[in-house]
């Protein structure tokens, strides 16, 4: 075998191995990943729902990082989301 053939074979094997690794991280049954409400992380007008008094629902927050407006985020990630007003919260905040 030539070195070119060996290189192509190694490249194909690496591509198959990385594809198999990526396939293992996707849900097998098509289920959606678990999500949670995260307050204080949405931009103005980009909240998923519940933006407090004077608002109706999705897309009604009045300011960036409004403390009583939430977005759905992957479960377990809310408290690690950093904003200019602090970290995301699982409960509404005053900010």
Residue frames as a rotation matrix with the C-alpha (Angstrom) as fourth column:
UNK 1
0.579 0.816 0.000 0.00
0.816 -0.579 0.000 0.00
0.000 0.000 -1.000 0.00
UNK 2
-0.231 -0.639 0.733 1.16
0.561 -0.703 -0.437 3.48
0.795 0.310 0.521 -0.70
UNK 3
-0.829 -0.124 -0.545 1.37
0.539 -0.438 -0.720 6.18
-0.149 -0.890 0.430 1.91
UNK 4
-0.804 0.595 0.006 -1.43
-0.546 -0.742 0.388 8.03
0.235 0.309 0.922 0.13
UNK 5
-0.106 0.777 -0.621 -3.77
-0.088 0.615 0.784 5.05
0.990 0.138 0.003 0.48
UNK 6
-0.349 -0.103 -0.931 -2.85
0.843 0.399 -0.361 4.66
0.409 -0.911 -0.052 4.14
UNK 7
-0.985 -0.033 -0.167 -3.46
0.102 -0.901 -0.421 8.38
-0.137 -0.432 0.892 4.77
UNK 8
-0.513 0.854 -0.090 -6.88
-0.624 -0.299 0.722 8.26
0.589 0.426 0.686 3.10
UNK 9
-0.043 0.470 -0.882 -7.79
0.339 0.837 0.430 5.17
0.940 -0.280 -0.195 5.10
UNK 10
-0.637 -0.263 -0.724 -6.74
0.766 -0.113 -0.633 6.83
0.085 -0.958 0.273 8.36
UNK 11
-0.949 0.315 0.020 -8.72
-0.315 -0.949 0.007 9.95
0.021 0.001 1.000 7.47
UNK 12
-0.229 0.903 -0.363 -11.84
-0.406 0.251 0.879 7.91
0.885 0.348 0.309 6.70
UNK 13
-0.150 0.111 -0.982 -11.49
0.701 0.713 -0.026 5.99
0.697 -0.692 -0.185 9.97
UNK 14
-0.895 -0.209 -0.393 -11.13
0.430 -0.638 -0.639 9.23
-0.117 -0.741 0.661 11.94
UNK 15
-0.733 0.679 0.038 -14.25
-0.587 -0.660 0.470 10.67
0.344 0.322 0.882 10.26
UNK 16
-0.023 0.733 -0.679 -16.26
-0.004 0.679 0.734 7.55
1.000 0.020 -0.013 11.10
UNK 17
-0.395 -0.200 -0.897 -15.07
0.835 0.328 -0.441 7.56
0.382 -0.923 0.037 14.70
UNK 18
-0.986 0.037 -0.164 -15.96
0.042 -0.890 -0.454 11.23
-0.162 -0.454 0.876 15.22
UNK 19
-0.474 0.869 -0.139 -19.36
-0.581 -0.190 0.792 10.71
0.662 0.456 0.595 13.61
UNK 20
-0.027 0.427 -0.904 -20.08
0.437 0.818 0.373 7.83
0.899 -0.385 -0.208 15.95
UNK 21
-0.705 -0.281 -0.651 -19.06
0.709 -0.241 -0.663 9.93
0.029 -0.929 0.370 18.96
UNK 22
-0.917 0.399 0.020 -21.35
-0.397 -0.916 0.056 12.78
0.041 0.043 0.998 17.88
UNK 23
-0.263 0.861 -0.435 -24.26
-0.297 0.356 0.886 10.40
0.918 0.362 0.162 17.33
UNK 24
-0.339 0.088 -0.937 -24.01
0.740 0.640 -0.207 9.19
0.581 -0.763 -0.282 20.92
UNK 25
-0.930 -0.045 -0.365 -24.68
0.287 -0.709 -0.645 12.69
-0.229 -0.704 0.672 22.29
UNK 26
-0.663 0.746 -0.061 -27.97
-0.610 -0.491 0.622 13.11
0.434 0.450 0.781 20.40
UNK 27
-0.236 0.662 0.712 -31.18
-0.726 0.366 -0.582 11.82
-0.646 -0.654 0.394 21.97
UNK 28
-0.961 -0.206 0.184 -31.88
-0.068 0.823 0.565 8.34
-0.267 0.530 -0.805 20.62
UNK 29
-0.430 0.872 0.233 -35.67
0.830 0.483 -0.279 8.51
-0.356 0.073 -0.932 20.74
UNK 30
-0.379 0.237 0.895 -36.07
0.603 -0.670 0.433 12.03
0.702 0.703 0.111 19.34
UNK 31
0.487 0.561 -0.670 -36.97
0.872 -0.272 0.407 13.41
0.046 -0.782 -0.621 22.76
UNK 32
0.517 -0.271 0.812 -36.32
0.010 -0.946 -0.323 17.09
0.856 0.175 -0.487 23.39
UNK 33
-0.530 -0.752 -0.392 -33.66
0.477 0.117 -0.871 17.94
0.701 -0.649 0.296 25.98
UNK 34
0.217 0.589 -0.779 -34.92
0.976 -0.123 0.178 19.00
0.009 -0.799 -0.601 29.41
UNK 35
-0.332 -0.238 0.913 -35.45
0.363 -0.925 -0.109 22.76
0.870 0.295 0.394 29.66
UNK 36
-0.115 0.305 -0.945 -35.96
0.976 -0.144 -0.165 25.17
-0.187 -0.942 -0.281 32.55
UNK 37
0.775 0.399 0.491 -37.18
0.457 -0.890 0.003 28.74
0.438 0.222 -0.871 32.97
UNK 38
-0.221 -0.888 -0.404 -34.29
0.974 -0.221 -0.048 31.15
-0.047 -0.404 0.914 33.47
UNK 39
0.796 0.593 -0.119 -35.11
0.600 -0.799 0.031 34.68
-0.077 -0.096 -0.992 34.65
UNK 40
0.692 -0.450 -0.564 -33.09
-0.126 -0.845 0.519 37.79
-0.711 -0.289 -0.642 33.84
UNK 41
-0.300 -0.883 0.362 -31.30
0.259 0.290 0.921 36.50
-0.918 0.370 0.141 30.76
UNK 42
0.153 0.426 0.892 -33.52
0.959 0.156 -0.238 37.57
-0.240 0.891 -0.384 27.85
UNK 43
-0.921 -0.385 0.058 -33.10
0.380 -0.856 0.350 40.63
-0.085 0.344 0.935 25.68
UNK 44
-0.512 0.756 -0.407 -35.92
-0.381 -0.625 -0.681 43.20
-0.770 -0.194 0.608 25.34
UNK 45
0.217 0.760 -0.613 -38.81
-0.933 -0.024 -0.360 41.66
-0.288 0.650 0.703 23.41
UNK 46
-0.191 -0.388 -0.902 -37.13
-0.682 0.713 -0.162 38.24
0.706 0.584 -0.400 23.25
UNK 47
-0.648 -0.017 0.761 -38.53
-0.689 0.439 -0.577 36.61
-0.324 -0.898 -0.296 26.41
UNK 48
-0.912 0.325 -0.249 -40.47
0.158 0.841 0.517 33.34
0.378 0.433 -0.819 26.20
UNK 49
0.116 0.993 0.023 -43.27
0.431 -0.071 0.900 34.46
0.895 -0.094 -0.436 28.54
UNK 50
0.661 0.337 -0.670 -44.28
0.730 -0.085 0.678 36.08
0.172 -0.938 -0.302 31.86
UNK 51
-0.362 -0.810 0.462 -42.67
0.647 -0.575 -0.501 39.49
0.671 0.118 0.732 31.85
UNK 52
-0.770 0.005 -0.638 -44.56
0.595 -0.355 -0.722 40.86
-0.230 -0.935 0.270 34.82
UNK 53
0.102 0.889 -0.447 -47.26
0.573 -0.420 -0.704 43.53
-0.813 -0.185 -0.552 35.21
UNK 54
0.291 0.114 -0.950 -48.18
-0.470 -0.848 -0.246 45.42
-0.834 0.518 -0.193 32.07
UNK 55
-0.598 -0.481 -0.641 -47.06
-0.799 0.286 0.529 42.65
-0.071 0.828 -0.556 29.72
UNK 56
0.485 0.864 -0.131 -48.95
-0.874 0.481 -0.066 39.74
0.006 0.147 0.989 28.24
UNK 57
0.833 -0.200 0.515 -46.56
0.079 0.966 0.248 36.96
-0.547 -0.166 0.820 27.32
UNK 58
0.175 -0.846 0.504 -43.82
0.845 0.391 0.364 36.06
-0.505 0.362 0.783 24.85
UNK 59
-0.298 -0.459 0.837 -41.87
0.879 -0.474 0.053 38.95
0.372 0.752 0.544 23.34
UNK 60
0.585 0.662 0.468 -43.23
0.423 -0.741 0.521 41.58
0.692 -0.106 -0.714 25.74
UNK 61
0.274 -0.536 -0.799 -40.29
0.899 -0.152 0.411 42.32
-0.342 -0.831 0.440 28.02
UNK 62
0.971 0.238 0.030 -39.46
0.238 -0.937 -0.256 46.02
-0.033 0.256 -0.966 28.05
UNK 63
0.561 -0.827 0.028 -35.71
-0.828 -0.561 0.009 45.93
0.008 -0.029 -1.000 28.72
UNK 64
0.118 -0.644 -0.756 -32.66
-0.329 0.693 -0.642 43.71
0.937 0.324 -0.130 28.38
UNK 65
-0.674 -0.483 -0.559 -32.13
0.223 0.587 -0.778 41.24
0.704 -0.649 -0.288 31.24
UNK 66
-0.104 0.743 0.661 -35.49
-0.760 -0.488 0.429 42.10
0.642 -0.458 0.616 32.85
UNK 67
-0.816 -0.415 0.402 -35.62
-0.574 0.498 -0.650 40.21
0.070 -0.761 -0.645 36.15
UNK 68
-0.261 0.795 0.548 -39.21
-0.398 0.428 -0.811 39.01
-0.880 -0.430 0.204 35.83
UNK 69
0.611 0.365 -0.703 -38.95
-0.787 0.187 -0.587 37.83
-0.083 0.912 0.402 32.21
UNK 70
0.093 -0.573 0.814 -37.70
-0.342 0.749 0.567 34.34
-0.935 -0.332 -0.126 31.41
UNK 71
0.110 -0.156 -0.982 -36.28
-0.961 0.236 -0.145 32.25
0.254 0.959 -0.124 28.56
UNK 72
0.961 0.099 0.256 -36.20
-0.153 0.968 0.197 28.48
-0.229 -0.229 0.946 28.26
UNK 73
0.110 -0.972 -0.209 -32.62
-0.965 -0.054 -0.258 27.23
0.239 0.230 -0.943 28.59
UNK 74
0.055 -0.149 -0.987 -31.17
-0.094 0.984 -0.153 23.70
0.994 0.101 0.040 28.85
UNK 75
0.926 0.376 -0.036 -31.76
-0.027 0.160 0.987 22.29
0.376 -0.913 0.158 32.34
UNK 76
0.620 -0.686 -0.381 -28.89
0.726 0.316 0.611 22.97
-0.299 -0.655 0.694 34.72
UNK 77
-0.223 -0.782 0.582 -27.43
0.926 -0.356 -0.124 25.89
0.304 0.512 0.804 32.75
UNK 78
0.632 0.607 0.482 -29.40
0.490 -0.795 0.359 28.86
0.601 0.010 -0.799 34.11
UNK 79
0.917 -0.224 -0.329 -27.24
0.215 -0.416 0.884 29.70
-0.335 -0.881 -0.333 37.12
UNK 80
-0.018 -0.993 0.115 -24.11
0.676 0.073 0.733 29.73
-0.736 0.091 0.670 34.95
UNK 81
0.207 0.147 0.967 -25.43
0.895 -0.427 -0.126 32.30
0.394 0.892 -0.220 32.44
UNK 82
-0.363 -0.453 -0.814 -23.60
0.737 -0.674 0.047 35.57
-0.570 -0.583 0.579 33.07
UNK 83
0.411 0.507 0.758 -25.23
0.815 -0.577 -0.056 38.89
0.409 0.640 -0.650 32.12
UNK 84
-0.430 -0.568 0.702 -24.23
0.209 -0.819 -0.534 42.52
0.878 -0.083 0.471 32.73
UNK 85
0.118 0.562 0.818 -26.75
-0.741 -0.499 0.450 42.51
0.661 -0.660 0.358 35.61
UNK 86
-0.172 -0.235 0.957 -25.49
-0.870 0.491 -0.036 39.29
-0.461 -0.839 -0.288 37.23
UNK 87
-0.975 -0.210 0.078 -26.22
-0.169 0.919 0.355 35.60
-0.147 0.333 -0.931 36.79
UNK 88
-0.368 0.875 -0.314 -29.39
-0.377 0.168 0.911 33.94
0.850 0.454 0.268 35.51
UNK 89
-0.784 0.169 0.598 -31.92
-0.587 0.111 -0.802 32.90
-0.202 -0.979 0.012 38.15
UNK 90
-0.833 0.522 -0.183 -34.49
0.418 0.811 0.409 30.13
0.362 0.264 -0.894 38.52
UNK 91
0.040 0.824 -0.565 -36.76
0.939 -0.225 -0.262 32.61
-0.343 -0.520 -0.783 40.36
UNK 92
0.553 0.199 0.809 -37.84
0.561 -0.807 -0.185 36.12
0.616 0.556 -0.558 39.27
UNK 93
-0.355 -0.720 -0.596 -35.50
0.929 -0.341 -0.141 38.89
-0.102 -0.604 0.790 40.42
UNK 94
0.499 0.532 -0.685 -35.99
0.517 -0.816 -0.258 42.62
-0.696 -0.225 -0.682 40.97
UNK 95
-0.413 -0.776 -0.476 -33.31
0.017 -0.529 0.848 43.61
-0.911 0.342 0.232 38.46
